[in-house]
Amino acid sequence: MKPPSNQTPLHSRTPPPNPLPDWSDLRYFLEVARTGSHAGAARRLDVEHTTVARRLQRLTEQLGRPLFERSRAGLTLTAAGQVLRGHAEAMEAQLLTAAEQITGEAAAVAGTVRLAVPEALGTMVLAPRLPRLFAEHPELQVELLLLPRSPSLAAREADLAVMVEPPASGRYYVTRLTDLRYDLCASSSYLAAHPPVASLDDLAAHRFVDYVQDYLLSDSLRYLDELQLKPRRVFAATGMLAQHAAIAAGIGMGMLTRYVQAADPNLRRVLPGQASVKRTLWLAAPSELFGLRRVRVVWDFLRSIAEGEPALFGGQARDA
């Protein structure tokens, strides 16, 4: 008979702790980082918020560093959390690209792309031109977000976005899409019923339609101030479509983009060449999503509109 061994049988040994985080835990971490709360992440992942909290606690204990801290805005990343997010998003991008290639989605360009754009641009320019995109890629779906504010790409509210100011920080692909011209416009009926306008000084006697100043997407939309006017705003709205409707109804004058003007032959430019400002539209996508072909297809589609129809915008498209 063999003497008893002091060694633990191989099948009964406790496995050593895994020094690497589990990918499923990182998914929970990313959603908390994007939404700022356990509840928000739970909604996106379709789980209980207690599951999110448990997974996050396990990841925190495994890494030995706090990943979030509480603030008035919700859960925000610590320095360690910021480092982990960059690596986790890079892993996510690689997994998405691999899944796309393995399933053949890259060849078919299938799936959903969520696109955030200004209201008038999405309604009057993009939606009418989508049929040609779908004709080329019939398995593609587009969700158009006409948000009253700039979308949070970091929180994954959109896969890509057209915005009046580029993201100030973060990991994004960004390009200047096109210059955009705004002109002071009025309806024919308004101009016929009010004093003529021969110079900027004459505008003091007129009524104006504008954005609600407390709810601007960007300070760059204070274009009436740039014309050094002190406008008498009789109507204001958070969206350009409502402003256009008010101007067309003869309520007052207002600044409109060229693509809005093109849809209404009753509009007249007031002081063309003088009462006009130029802005820039930017196109941005999170860097971890830019590798997906369906995102790049929509990206290229937007650029083709800006470059192929410059008269819609009143400016020249820029190369990325």
VENHUQUI-V179996 format. One record per helix or strand of 3 or more residues. SS is the DSSP state (H for helix, E for strand). FROM is the first residue (numbers start at 1). LEN is the number of residues. If there is no record, write none. Layout:
SS&FROM&LEN  SS&FROM&LEN
This chain:
H&10&3  H&23&13  H&38&8  H&49&15  E&68&4  E&74&4  H&79&25  H&105&4  E&111&6  H&119&18  E&140&6  E&160&4  E&172&16  H&188&6  H&200&6  E&207&5  H&213&3  H&219&3  H&223&4  E&232&6  H&240&9  E&253&5  H&258&5  E&267&3  E&276&11  H&287&4  H&293&16  H&310&3
